[in-house]
Protein backbone atom coordinates (compact mmCIF):
# COMPACT_ATOMS: atom_id res chain seq x y z
CA UNK A 1 0.00 0.00 0.00
CA UNK A 2 1.36 3.42 -0.96
CA UNK A 3 1.23 6.23 1.60
CA UNK A 4 -1.39 8.77 0.45
CA UNK A 5 -0.50 12.45 0.27
CA UNK A 6 -4.06 13.57 -0.61
CA UNK A 7 -7.35 12.90 1.11
CA UNK A 8 -9.62 12.65 -1.92
CA UNK A 9 -9.32 12.74 -5.70
CA UNK A 10 -12.65 13.17 -7.48
CA UNK A 11 -13.54 12.13 -11.02
CA UNK A 12 -16.49 14.03 -12.42
CA UNK A 13 -18.08 16.47 -14.82
CA UNK A 14 -16.21 19.77 -15.15
CA UNK A 15 -19.04 22.26 -15.58
CA UNK A 16 -19.86 25.90 -15.03
CA UNK A 17 -23.07 26.38 -13.01
CA UNK A 18 -25.50 29.08 -14.11
CA UNK A 19 -28.15 29.67 -11.43
CA UNK A 20 -31.30 31.80 -11.48
CA UNK A 21 -34.56 32.00 -9.56
CA UNK A 22 -37.70 30.81 -11.36
CA UNK A 23 -41.44 30.63 -10.78
CA UNK A 24 -43.48 27.44 -10.62
CA UNK A 25 -45.33 28.51 -13.75
CA UNK A 26 -42.06 28.92 -15.65
CA UNK A 27 -40.96 25.39 -14.72
CA UNK A 28 -44.36 24.00 -15.76
CA UNK A 29 -44.19 25.86 -19.08
CA UNK A 30 -40.70 24.54 -19.75
CA UNK A 31 -41.80 21.04 -18.77
CA UNK A 32 -44.59 21.12 -21.32
CA UNK A 33 -42.34 22.51 -24.07
CA UNK A 34 -39.00 20.85 -23.39
CA UNK A 35 -39.48 18.07 -20.82
CA UNK A 36 -37.86 19.97 -17.95
CA UNK A 37 -38.32 17.95 -14.74
CA UNK A 38 -38.77 19.93 -11.54
CA UNK A 39 -36.28 18.90 -8.85
CA UNK A 40 -34.27 16.71 -11.19
CA UNK A 41 -31.59 16.91 -13.86
CA UNK A 42 -32.11 16.48 -17.60
CA UNK A 43 -29.50 16.56 -20.33
CA UNK A 44 -29.81 19.22 -23.03
CA UNK A 45 -28.06 20.04 -26.29
CA UNK A 46 -25.85 23.09 -26.83
CA UNK A 47 -28.56 24.94 -28.80
CA UNK A 48 -31.04 24.45 -25.96
CA UNK A 49 -28.44 25.65 -23.44
CA UNK A 50 -27.97 28.85 -25.45
CA UNK A 51 -31.73 29.44 -25.72
CA UNK A 52 -32.35 28.78 -22.03
CA UNK A 53 -29.53 31.09 -21.01
CA UNK A 54 -31.17 33.98 -22.87
CA UNK A 55 -34.35 33.69 -20.77
CA UNK A 56 -32.65 33.18 -17.38
CA UNK A 57 -32.66 36.64 -15.85
CA UNK A 58 -30.34 37.62 -13.00
CA UNK A 59 -28.22 34.48 -13.34
CA UNK A 60 -25.18 33.76 -11.17
CA UNK A 61 -22.25 31.97 -12.84
CA UNK A 62 -19.80 29.86 -10.89
CA UNK A 63 -17.55 26.89 -11.51
CA UNK A 64 -19.45 23.74 -10.64
CA UNK A 65 -20.19 20.13 -11.36
CA UNK A 66 -21.20 17.84 -8.52
CA UNK A 67 -17.82 16.27 -7.70
CA UNK A 68 -16.00 19.57 -8.18
CA UNK A 69 -18.42 21.15 -5.69
CA UNK A 70 -17.62 18.35 -3.26
CA UNK A 71 -13.91 19.02 -3.65
CA UNK A 72 -14.47 22.74 -3.01
CA UNK A 73 -16.21 21.83 0.25
CA UNK A 74 -13.52 19.30 1.13
CA UNK A 75 -10.86 21.99 0.62
CA UNK A 76 -12.88 24.43 2.74
CA UNK A 77 -12.68 21.95 5.62
CA UNK A 78 -8.91 21.96 5.19
CA UNK A 79 -8.58 18.78 3.13
CA UNK A 80 -5.99 18.27 0.40
CA UNK A 81 -7.54 17.00 -2.81
CA UNK A 82 -7.41 16.65 -6.55
CA UNK A 83 -9.85 16.56 -9.45
CA UNK A 84 -10.00 14.78 -12.79
CA UNK A 85 -12.43 16.20 -15.35
CA UNK A 86 -12.54 17.50 -18.91
CA UNK A 87 -12.96 21.11 -19.96
CA UNK A 88 -12.42 22.69 -23.38
CA UNK A 89 -9.56 25.01 -24.21
CA UNK A 90 -11.84 28.04 -23.96
CA UNK A 91 -12.61 30.91 -21.59
CA UNK A 92 -14.99 28.92 -19.38
CA UNK A 93 -12.52 26.05 -19.23
CA UNK A 94 -9.74 28.37 -18.06
CA UNK A 95 -12.05 29.90 -15.47
CA UNK A 96 -12.91 26.46 -14.14
CA UNK A 97 -9.25 25.44 -13.95
CA UNK A 98 -8.16 28.63 -12.19
CA UNK A 99 -11.04 28.41 -9.74
CA UNK A 100 -10.15 24.89 -8.59
CA UNK A 101 -6.44 25.63 -8.37
CA UNK A 102 -7.10 28.80 -6.35
CA UNK A 103 -8.64 26.56 -3.68
CA UNK A 104 -5.56 24.36 -3.55
CA UNK A 105 -7.17 21.52 -5.52
CA UNK A 106 -4.84 19.74 -7.94
CA UNK A 107 -6.31 19.82 -11.46
CA UNK A 108 -4.11 18.93 -14.40
CA UNK A 109 -6.39 17.10 -16.86
CA UNK A 110 -5.48 18.10 -20.42
CA UNK A 111 -8.23 20.27 -21.96
CA UNK A 112 -10.11 19.34 -25.12
CA UNK A 113 -8.51 21.28 -27.98
CA UNK A 114 -11.17 20.83 -30.66
CA UNK A 115 -14.86 19.97 -30.57
CA UNK A 116 -17.36 20.73 -27.83
CA UNK A 117 -17.23 23.77 -25.56
CA UNK A 118 -16.85 23.56 -21.79
CA UNK A 119 -20.03 22.13 -20.28
CA UNK A 120 -22.51 24.05 -18.19
CA UNK A 121 -25.44 23.34 -15.90
CA UNK A 122 -28.42 25.70 -16.02
CA UNK A 123 -30.05 25.59 -12.58
CA UNK A 124 -33.48 27.07 -11.86
CA UNK A 125 -34.43 27.53 -8.20
CA UNK A 126 -38.14 27.77 -7.34
CA UNK A 127 -39.54 29.46 -4.19
CA UNK A 128 -39.73 26.07 -2.42
CA UNK A 129 -35.90 25.86 -2.74
CA UNK A 130 -36.04 22.98 -5.22
CA UNK A 131 -33.39 23.05 -7.93
CA UNK A 132 -34.20 22.01 -11.48
CA UNK A 133 -31.10 21.31 -13.55
CA UNK A 134 -30.62 21.40 -17.30
CA UNK A 135 -27.17 20.18 -18.20
CA UNK A 136 -25.17 20.61 -21.40
CA UNK A 137 -22.28 18.26 -20.77
CA UNK A 138 -20.08 19.57 -23.57
CA UNK A 139 -16.40 18.70 -23.24
CA UNK A 140 -16.91 16.93 -19.90
CA UNK A 141 -18.22 13.76 -21.56
CA UNK A 142 -14.99 13.41 -23.54
CA UNK A 143 -13.20 12.22 -20.40
CA UNK A 144 -11.67 8.81 -21.09
CA UNK A 145 -9.35 6.29 -19.49
CA UNK A 146 -6.31 8.13 -20.86
CA UNK A 147 -7.27 11.13 -18.69
CA UNK A 148 -7.18 9.08 -15.49
CA UNK A 149 -3.89 10.00 -13.82
CA UNK A 150 -2.63 6.85 -12.11
CA UNK A 151 -0.14 8.70 -9.91
CA UNK A 152 -2.78 11.18 -8.75
CA UNK A 153 -5.28 8.40 -7.98
CA UNK A 154 -2.63 6.41 -6.10
CA UNK A 155 -1.81 9.47 -3.99
CA UNK A 156 -5.33 9.70 -2.50
CA UNK A 157 -6.94 7.89 0.41
CA UNK A 158 -10.24 7.89 -1.48
CA UNK A 159 -11.14 8.13 -5.16
CA UNK A 160 -14.62 9.68 -5.44
CA UNK A 161 -16.67 8.99 -8.59
CA UNK A 162 -19.59 11.18 -9.73
CA UNK A 163 -22.61 9.29 -11.03
CA UNK A 164 -23.63 12.11 -13.37
CA UNK A 165 -20.57 11.32 -15.51
CA UNK A 166 -21.79 7.79 -16.17
CA UNK A 167 -23.69 8.45 -19.42
CA UNK A 168 -20.96 7.60 -21.93
CA UNK A 169 -19.24 4.24 -22.37
CA UNK A 170 -15.78 5.82 -22.28
CA UNK A 171 -16.62 7.43 -18.93
CA UNK A 172 -17.70 4.05 -17.56
CA UNK A 173 -14.35 2.63 -18.62
CA UNK A 174 -12.60 5.61 -16.98
CA UNK A 175 -14.45 4.88 -13.70
CA UNK A 176 -13.30 1.27 -13.72
CA UNK A 177 -9.75 2.34 -14.56
CA UNK A 178 -9.73 4.84 -11.68
CA UNK A 179 -11.17 2.24 -9.29
CA UNK A 180 -8.54 -0.29 -10.33
CA UNK A 181 -5.72 2.21 -9.80
CA UNK A 182 -7.08 3.08 -6.34
CA UNK A 183 -7.44 -0.52 -5.24
CA UNK A 184 -4.02 -1.44 -6.61
CA UNK A 185 -2.63 1.27 -4.32
CA UNK A 186 -4.58 -0.20 -1.39
CA UNK A 187 -7.03 2.71 -1.15
CA UNK A 188 -10.81 3.07 -1.20
CA UNK A 189 -13.30 4.02 -3.91
CA UNK A 190 -16.49 6.00 -3.32
CA UNK A 191 -19.44 6.61 -5.65
CA UNK A 192 -22.27 9.11 -5.51
CA UNK A 193 -25.42 8.06 -7.38
CA UNK A 194 -26.13 11.76 -8.13
CA UNK A 195 -29.77 11.62 -9.30
CA UNK A 196 -32.67 9.12 -9.47
CA UNK A 197 -33.06 9.72 -13.21
CA UNK A 198 -29.37 8.88 -13.60
CA UNK A 199 -29.93 5.67 -11.65
CA UNK A 200 -32.94 4.76 -13.83
CA UNK A 201 -30.83 5.08 -16.97
CA UNK A 202 -27.92 3.01 -15.72
CA UNK A 203 -29.28 0.72 -13.00
CA UNK A 204 -27.66 -2.52 -14.15
CA UNK A 205 -24.30 -0.85 -14.85
CA UNK A 206 -24.38 0.95 -11.51
CA UNK A 207 -25.13 -2.30 -9.68
CA UNK A 208 -22.26 -4.01 -11.48
CA UNK A 209 -19.91 -1.13 -10.65
CA UNK A 210 -20.99 -1.12 -6.99
CA UNK A 211 -20.68 -4.87 -6.63
CA UNK A 212 -17.19 -5.04 -8.11
CA UNK A 213 -15.48 -1.71 -7.45
CA UNK A 214 -17.13 0.46 -4.76
CA UNK A 215 -16.34 0.61 -1.03
CA UNK A 216 -18.35 3.71 -0.02
CA UNK A 217 -21.70 4.70 -1.53
CA UNK A 218 -23.43 8.09 -1.25
CA UNK A 219 -27.11 8.33 -2.15
CA UNK A 220 -30.25 10.15 -1.14
CA UNK A 221 -33.50 8.37 -0.33
CA UNK A 222 -34.95 8.48 -3.85
CA UNK A 223 -31.70 7.34 -5.45
CA UNK A 224 -31.23 4.30 -3.22
CA UNK A 225 -34.88 3.31 -3.64
CA UNK A 226 -34.51 3.62 -7.41
CA UNK A 227 -31.30 1.56 -7.43
CA UNK A 228 -33.05 -1.44 -5.89
CA UNK A 229 -36.52 -0.65 -7.28
CA UNK A 230 -37.97 -0.49 -3.78
CA UNK A 231 -40.82 1.71 -2.60
CA UNK A 232 -39.81 1.59 1.06
CA UNK A 233 -36.54 3.17 2.22
CA UNK A 234 -35.81 0.49 4.83
CA UNK A 235 -35.95 -2.21 2.16
CA UNK A 236 -33.46 -0.34 -0.02
CA UNK A 237 -31.24 0.29 3.01
CA UNK A 238 -31.18 -3.42 3.80
CA UNK A 239 -30.30 -4.24 0.21
CA UNK A 240 -27.28 -1.91 -0.01
CA UNK A 241 -25.75 -3.32 3.18
CA UNK A 242 -24.95 -6.49 1.23
CA UNK A 243 -22.97 -4.67 -1.48
CA UNK A 244 -20.64 -2.05 0.07
CA UNK A 245 -18.61 -1.54 3.23
CA UNK A 246 -20.17 1.85 3.94
CA UNK A 247 -23.37 3.51 2.71
CA UNK A 248 -24.10 7.13 3.62
CA UNK A 249 -27.76 7.80 2.86
CA UNK A 250 -29.38 11.23 3.16
CA UNK A 251 -33.11 11.80 3.74
CA UNK A 252 -33.42 15.62 3.72
CA UNK A 253 -35.07 16.81 6.95
CA UNK A 254 -35.36 13.19 8.15
CA UNK A 255 -31.60 13.13 8.63
CA UNK A 256 -28.86 10.71 7.65
CA UNK A 257 -28.55 6.95 7.82
CA UNK A 258 -25.10 5.37 7.74
CA UNK A 259 -24.85 1.63 7.20
CA UNK A 260 -21.43 0.26 8.16
CA UNK A 261 -19.79 -2.42 10.29
CA UNK A 262 -23.04 -4.43 10.38
CA UNK A 263 -24.85 -1.61 12.12
CA UNK A 264 -27.08 1.33 11.26
CA UNK A 265 -26.32 4.81 12.58
CA UNK A 266 -29.01 7.50 12.50
CA UNK A 267 -27.93 11.15 12.56
CA UNK A 268 -30.40 14.05 12.67
CA UNK A 269 -30.34 16.79 10.06
CA UNK A 270 -29.02 20.18 11.13
CA UNK A 271 -31.96 22.56 11.67
CA UNK A 272 -32.34 25.24 9.00
CA UNK A 273 -35.01 27.91 9.46
CA UNK A 274 -35.02 29.24 5.90
CA UNK A 275 -34.11 26.85 3.11
CA UNK A 276 -33.21 28.96 0.06
CA UNK A 277 -31.71 26.53 -2.46
CA UNK A 278 -31.07 22.79 -2.15
CA UNK A 279 -28.48 22.84 -4.95
CA UNK A 280 -25.29 21.24 -3.70
CA UNK A 281 -26.73 19.77 -0.49
CA UNK A 282 -25.67 16.25 -1.40
CA UNK A 283 -22.32 17.48 -2.72
CA UNK A 284 -21.50 19.22 0.53
CA UNK A 285 -22.74 16.35 2.66
CA UNK A 286 -20.23 14.17 0.83
CA UNK A 287 -17.51 16.80 1.42
CA UNK A 288 -18.07 16.76 5.16
CA UNK A 289 -18.35 13.00 5.42
CA UNK A 290 -15.23 12.43 3.32
CA UNK A 291 -13.24 14.98 5.31
CA UNK A 292 -14.19 13.29 8.56
CA UNK A 293 -13.39 9.87 7.14
CA UNK A 294 -9.94 10.91 5.90
CA UNK A 295 -9.26 12.35 9.37
CA UNK A 296 -10.17 9.01 11.02
CA UNK A 297 -13.28 10.37 12.74
CA UNK A 298 -16.11 8.10 13.86
CA UNK A 299 -18.98 7.46 11.46
CA UNK A 300 -21.19 9.59 13.73
CA UNK A 301 -18.86 12.56 13.41
CA UNK A 302 -18.44 12.02 9.65
CA UNK A 303 -22.20 12.18 9.28
CA UNK A 304 -22.48 15.22 11.52
CA UNK A 305 -19.86 17.07 9.47
CA UNK A 306 -21.80 16.20 6.33
CA UNK A 307 -25.00 17.51 7.90
CA UNK A 308 -23.29 20.76 8.94
CA UNK A 309 -21.94 21.36 5.43
CA UNK A 310 -25.27 20.54 3.78
CA UNK A 311 -27.12 22.88 6.14
CA UNK A 312 -24.75 25.72 5.31
CA UNK A 313 -25.15 25.42 1.55
CA UNK A 314 -28.97 25.29 1.49
CA UNK A 315 -29.18 28.65 3.27
CA UNK A 316 -28.11 30.54 0.13
CA UNK A 317 -28.14 30.39 -3.66
CA UNK A 318 -25.31 28.29 -5.10
CA UNK A 319 -23.79 24.83 -4.59
CA UNK A 320 -20.63 25.79 -2.70
CA UNK A 321 -20.14 27.03 0.88
CA UNK A 322 -20.00 30.76 1.47
CA UNK A 323 -18.28 30.42 4.84
CA UNK A 324 -15.09 28.62 5.81
CA UNK A 325 -16.24 25.13 6.72
CA UNK A 326 -13.21 24.50 8.92
CA UNK A 327 -14.13 27.48 11.07
CA UNK A 328 -17.74 26.32 11.12
CA UNK A 329 -16.60 22.86 12.21
CA UNK A 330 -14.46 24.32 14.99
CA UNK A 331 -17.35 26.50 16.17
CA UNK A 332 -19.40 23.38 16.93
CA UNK A 333 -16.60 21.73 18.94
CA UNK A 334 -15.16 19.38 16.38
CORKA-V131708 format. One record per residue. N is the residue number from 1. RES is the residue in one letter. OMEGA is omega as a letter, one per 20 degrees, with the letter a starting at -180 (999 if undefined). Layout:
# CORKA-V131708
n:N res:RES omega:OMEGA
n:N res:RES omega:OMEGA
This chain:
# CORKA-V131708
n:1 res:X omega:r
n:2 res:X omega:r
n:3 res:X omega:a
n:4 res:X omega:r
n:5 res:X omega:r
n:6 res:X omega:r
n:7 res:X omega:a
n:8 res:X omega:r
n:9 res:X omega:a
n:10 res:X omega:r
n:11 res:X omega:a
n:12 res:X omega:r
n:13 res:X omega:r
n:14 res:X omega:a
n:15 res:X omega:r
n:16 res:X omega:r
n:17 res:X omega:r
n:18 res:X omega:a
n:19 res:X omega:r
n:20 res:X omega:r
n:21 res:X omega:a
n:22 res:X omega:r
n:23 res:X omega:r
n:24 res:X omega:a
n:25 res:X omega:r
n:26 res:X omega:r
n:27 res:X omega:a
n:28 res:X omega:r
n:29 res:X omega:a
n:30 res:X omega:r
n:31 res:X omega:a
n:32 res:X omega:a
n:33 res:X omega:a
n:34 res:X omega:r
n:35 res:X omega:r
n:36 res:X omega:a
n:37 res:X omega:a
n:38 res:X omega:r
n:39 res:X omega:a
n:40 res:X omega:r
n:41 res:X omega:r
n:42 res:X omega:r
n:43 res:X omega:a
n:44 res:X omega:r
n:45 res:X omega:a
n:46 res:X omega:a
n:47 res:X omega:r
n:48 res:X omega:r
n:49 res:X omega:r
n:50 res:X omega:a
n:51 res:X omega:a
n:52 res:X omega:a
n:53 res:X omega:a
n:54 res:X omega:a
n:55 res:X omega:r
n:56 res:X omega:a
n:57 res:X omega:r
n:58 res:X omega:a
n:59 res:X omega:r
n:60 res:X omega:a
n:61 res:X omega:r
n:62 res:X omega:r
n:63 res:X omega:a
n:64 res:X omega:a
n:65 res:X omega:a
n:66 res:X omega:a
n:67 res:X omega:r
n:68 res:X omega:r
n:69 res:X omega:r
n:70 res:X omega:r
n:71 res:X omega:r
n:72 res:X omega:r
n:73 res:X omega:r
n:74 res:X omega:r
n:75 res:X omega:r
n:76 res:X omega:r
n:77 res:X omega:a
n:78 res:X omega:a
n:79 res:X omega:r
n:80 res:X omega:a
n:81 res:X omega:r
n:82 res:X omega:a
n:83 res:X omega:r
n:84 res:X omega:a
n:85 res:X omega:a
n:86 res:X omega:r
n:87 res:X omega:r
n:88 res:X omega:r
n:89 res:X omega:a
n:90 res:X omega:a
n:91 res:X omega:a
n:92 res:X omega:r
n:93 res:X omega:r
n:94 res:X omega:r
n:95 res:X omega:r
n:96 res:X omega:a
n:97 res:X omega:a
n:98 res:X omega:a
n:99 res:X omega:r
n:100 res:X omega:a
n:101 res:X omega:a
n:102 res:X omega:r
n:103 res:X omega:r
n:104 res:X omega:a
n:105 res:X omega:r
n:106 res:X omega:a
n:107 res:X omega:a
n:108 res:X omega:r
n:109 res:X omega:a
n:110 res:X omega:a
n:111 res:X omega:r
n:112 res:X omega:a
n:113 res:X omega:r
n:114 res:X omega:r
n:115 res:X omega:a
n:116 res:X omega:r
n:117 res:X omega:r
n:118 res:X omega:a
n:119 res:X omega:r
n:120 res:X omega:r
n:121 res:X omega:r
n:122 res:X omega:a
n:123 res:X omega:r
n:124 res:X omega:a
n:125 res:X omega:r
n:126 res:X omega:a
n:127 res:X omega:r
n:128 res:X omega:r
n:129 res:X omega:r
n:130 res:X omega:r
n:131 res:X omega:r
n:132 res:X omega:a
n:133 res:X omega:r
n:134 res:X omega:a
n:135 res:X omega:r
n:136 res:X omega:a
n:137 res:X omega:r
n:138 res:X omega:a
n:139 res:X omega:a
n:140 res:X omega:a
n:141 res:X omega:r
n:142 res:X omega:r
n:143 res:X omega:a
n:144 res:X omega:a
n:145 res:X omega:a
n:146 res:X omega:a
n:147 res:X omega:a
n:148 res:X omega:a
n:149 res:X omega:a
n:150 res:X omega:a
n:151 res:X omega:r
n:152 res:X omega:r
n:153 res:X omega:a
n:154 res:X omega:a
n:155 res:X omega:a
n:156 res:X omega:r
n:157 res:X omega:a
n:158 res:X omega:r
n:159 res:X omega:a
n:160 res:X omega:a
n:161 res:X omega:a
n:162 res:X omega:a
n:163 res:X omega:r
n:164 res:X omega:a
n:165 res:X omega:a
n:166 res:X omega:a
n:167 res:X omega:a
n:168 res:X omega:a
n:169 res:X omega:a
n:170 res:X omega:r
n:171 res:X omega:r
n:172 res:X omega:r
n:173 res:X omega:r
n:174 res:X omega:r
n:175 res:X omega:a
n:176 res:X omega:r
n:177 res:X omega:r
n:178 res:X omega:r
n:179 res:X omega:r
n:180 res:X omega:r
n:181 res:X omega:a
n:182 res:X omega:a
n:183 res:X omega:r
n:184 res:X omega:r
n:185 res:X omega:r
n:186 res:X omega:a
n:187 res:X omega:a
n:188 res:X omega:r
n:189 res:X omega:r
n:190 res:X omega:r
n:191 res:X omega:r
n:192 res:X omega:a
n:193 res:X omega:r
n:194 res:X omega:a
n:195 res:X omega:a
n:196 res:X omega:r
n:197 res:X omega:r
n:198 res:X omega:r
n:199 res:X omega:r
n:200 res:X omega:a
n:201 res:X omega:a
n:202 res:X omega:a
n:203 res:X omega:a
n:204 res:X omega:r
n:205 res:X omega:r
n:206 res:X omega:a
n:207 res:X omega:r
n:208 res:X omega:r
n:209 res:X omega:a
n:210 res:X omega:a
n:211 res:X omega:a
n:212 res:X omega:a
n:213 res:X omega:a
n:214 res:X omega:r
n:215 res:X omega:a
n:216 res:X omega:r
n:217 res:X omega:r
n:218 res:X omega:r
n:219 res:X omega:r
n:220 res:X omega:a
n:221 res:X omega:a
n:222 res:X omega:a
n:223 res:X omega:a
n:224 res:X omega:r
n:225 res:X omega:r
n:226 res:X omega:a
n:227 res:X omega:a
n:228 res:X omega:r
n:229 res:X omega:r
n:230 res:X omega:r
n:231 res:X omega:a
n:232 res:X omega:a
n:233 res:X omega:a
n:234 res:X omega:r
n:235 res:X omega:r
n:236 res:X omega:r
n:237 res:X omega:r
n:238 res:X omega:a
n:239 res:X omega:a
n:240 res:X omega:a
n:241 res:X omega:a
n:242 res:X omega:a
n:243 res:X omega:a
n:244 res:X omega:r
n:245 res:X omega:a
n:246 res:X omega:r
n:247 res:X omega:r
n:248 res:X omega:a
n:249 res:X omega:a
n:250 res:X omega:a
n:251 res:X omega:r
n:252 res:X omega:a
n:253 res:X omega:r
n:254 res:X omega:r
n:255 res:X omega:a
n:256 res:X omega:r
n:257 res:X omega:r
n:258 res:X omega:r
n:259 res:X omega:a
n:260 res:X omega:r
n:261 res:X omega:r
n:262 res:X omega:r
n:263 res:X omega:r
n:264 res:X omega:a
n:265 res:X omega:r
n:266 res:X omega:a
n:267 res:X omega:a
n:268 res:X omega:r
n:269 res:X omega:r
n:270 res:X omega:a
n:271 res:X omega:r
n:272 res:X omega:a
n:273 res:X omega:a
n:274 res:X omega:r
n:275 res:X omega:a
n:276 res:X omega:a
n:277 res:X omega:a
n:278 res:X omega:r
n:279 res:X omega:r
n:280 res:X omega:a
n:281 res:X omega:r
n:282 res:X omega:r
n:283 res:X omega:a
n:284 res:X omega:r
n:285 res:X omega:r
n:286 res:X omega:r
n:287 res:X omega:a
n:288 res:X omega:r
n:289 res:X omega:a
n:290 res:X omega:r
n:291 res:X omega:r
n:292 res:X omega:a
n:293 res:X omega:a
n:294 res:X omega:r
n:295 res:X omega:r
n:296 res:X omega:r
n:297 res:X omega:r
n:298 res:X omega:r
n:299 res:X omega:r
n:300 res:X omega:a
n:301 res:X omega:r
n:302 res:X omega:r
n:303 res:X omega:r
n:304 res:X omega:r
n:305 res:X omega:r
n:306 res:X omega:r
n:307 res:X omega:r
n:308 res:X omega:a
n:309 res:X omega:r
n:310 res:X omega:r
n:311 res:X omega:r
n:312 res:X omega:a
n:313 res:X omega:a
n:314 res:X omega:r
n:315 res:X omega:a
n:316 res:X omega:r
n:317 res:X omega:r
n:318 res:X omega:a
n:319 res:X omega:a
n:320 res:X omega:a
n:321 res:X omega:r
n:322 res:X omega:r
n:323 res:X omega:r
n:324 res:X omega:a
n:325 res:X omega:r
n:326 res:X omega:r
n:327 res:X omega:r
n:328 res:X omega:r
n:329 res:X omega:a
n:330 res:X omega:a
n:331 res:X omega:r
n:332 res:X omega:r
n:333 res:X omega:r
n:334 res:X omega:999
